[in-house]
Amino acid sequence: MRRPTLILALPALLLGASVALAHAFLDHAVPAVGSTVHQSPAEVRLRFTEAIEAALSTARVEDAAGHTVSTGPAKADAGDRQVLVVPVSALPAGSYKVFWRVLSVDTHVTTGNFRFTVAP
């Protein structure tokens, strides 16, 4: 590639990289992705890589049989627009799956899921 072409292409490549990173991806969760906890959590906390529109985002927790164990809709953390909180009932020992769909403040939608286990 000739040097002038490379110089002209570089800004476009950098801009493309910035746009690709402008989505709210799951950064971490409590309980952690794939973890085993020894006490039922009172809630599941999902932290994303950027602020989300909580009113247009959803998350739920299901047991191994596919029954929803969330006790209400997911809500934003009052002090952090990157966190979505899902209330759950007391969870007996077993495997649970968290499903989420969030709209980031830049209007991109991302979805995902993960499992965690409650063990005595």
C-alpha positions, 0 to 999 in steps of 0.5 A: 500500500502506498504511503498517501493511501495509508495516511488517508485510510488511517482516520477511517480505520480509527473511526471504525474502531471507535464505532465498534466499541460503542455498544453496552457489553456486559462487563461483569455481574454479581453473581459472577458469570459461571460462578458458584455461590453458596448463598442465594443472592437477593438480586443479580447486578449486571454492569455494562461497559457504558451507560444504558437506557434502563427503561428500555432494557430488560433482564430476567433470571430463570431456573433450570426448568426455564421458570422465571425466578425474578421477582420484578422487572430489572431496574437501573441502579440509582447511582450508576447508569451502567448497572441493571439490577434484577430482584430475585426470590430466595433461590434454592440450590441449582443452576440459573440462567440470566438473560439480558437485552439492553439499549445503550445511550448511543441507541445500540442494542446488545443481548446475552446470557450467562449461568451461575449456580447456587450450591449448599 
